[in-house]
Amino acid sequence: MMSLRATTNAVMSRHTIVVKAGSSNLLSGTAALDRPNIERLLNEMIDAREQGHRVIFVSSGAIAAGLAPLGFKKRPVTIPDLQACAAVGQSLLMQAYNEILARRGYVVAQLLLTHDDFQDRRRYLNLRNMLAALHDRKVLPVINENDSISVDEIRFGDNDTLGAFVSNVVDATLTVILSDVDGLYTANPSRDPSARRIPIVDEVTPEIEALAAPTDSAVGVGGMMTKVRAAKIVTSVGGMLVVVDGKKASLLDILRGDVNGTIFRPRGDRMDHRKRWIAHATNEMGTLEVDAGAARALEQQGRSLLPAGIVGCDGAFTEGDPVVVTHGGRRIAKGLTNYSAEQVRQIMGKQSSEIAGLLDGKIFDEVIHRNNMVRL
């Protein structure tokens, strides 16, 4: 066992918690819903709610739940078939959840999301406000990717990433990923008997990422690789993430400080909410390469990006789009640009005082203002 409280001074008596359950936690094999485990998980979430915690449930399983009713023996590979399974399976999941929650006087608030809902700032804030409004009601928010309409361009591809995005929306202090394994191992434990579970990860380094392996699941997607990526998102903005076996672990034990899994510790202070949206919810539309002086000003002094320090511009972006700032092949910042790619190419390497003459008018001295930029 590992004490949750021993890992950080930021643990609070009341958490905002995001719980993500994979398909393997919700189904018995690939055939039917695992109602006993579903009932246990939902009751633990309601118990946590009634202890004063705020709980949001990110639920996989829609596609998997729709396989058997549509006659599939295994997960299909075409988008239309996956969408059909999701449309059938989602309603079966929500029916089961509502039947269980009704015994406790609760109902499901179903939210089906795509990446565009996080990318668009207005929809992102609407989502945040709506989830806040549900908190004081006898409701369990249940979130899934909108698999019945999603296509490759807007799919998260796995609900671990979706869970991390939701954690950012609600400023979660704790994200719990329920998996089919009890954490991150030094090697694949199903293939290497000498593999050891890693109880605490202080930082998601390239070495940690290299330990993650693709999934062997017949019904899910992602595997440990997506969980490590989710941990990188959550911990980078000051949250904590744990990975545990979803058929053995107890949410209430975790909240009491006993984690039989892997704890990913938060890194640094909690990030400003607008900046966490810039860092993780927005799709970058271009790249600005800067010289050594500009890189130092951004990384060490937290300065704005001026045109004088830009030496390269790649992409086709417009004013307000998110772009990444690089130096020597290293990603050092991400922010919202004040100028289009065409305009940046005209003013890069120039002094701010020259912008008006080059562009027939000037709105900003900075290409990216420090308030709209996150250091990476």
Buried (B, 14 or more C-beta within 10 A) or exposed (E): EBEBEEBEEBBEEEBBBBBBBBBBBBBEEBEEBBEEBBBBBBBBBBBBBEEEBBBBBBBBBBBBBBBBEEEBEEBBEEEEBBBBBBBBBBBBBBEBBBEBBEEBEBBBBBBBBBBBBBBBBEBBBEBBEEBEEBBEEEBBBBBBBBBBEBEEEBBBBBBBBBBBBBBBBBBBBBBBBBBBBBBBBEEBBEEEEEBEBBBEBEEBEEEBBEBBBEBEBBBBBBBBBBBBBBBBBBBBBBBBBBBBBBBEBBBBBBBEBBBBBBBBBBBEEEBEBBBBBBBBBBEBBBBBBBBEEBBBBBBEEEBBBBBBBBBBBBBEBEEEBBBBBBBEEEEBBBBBBBBBBEBBBBBBEBEBEBBEEEBEEBEBBBBBBBEBBBBB
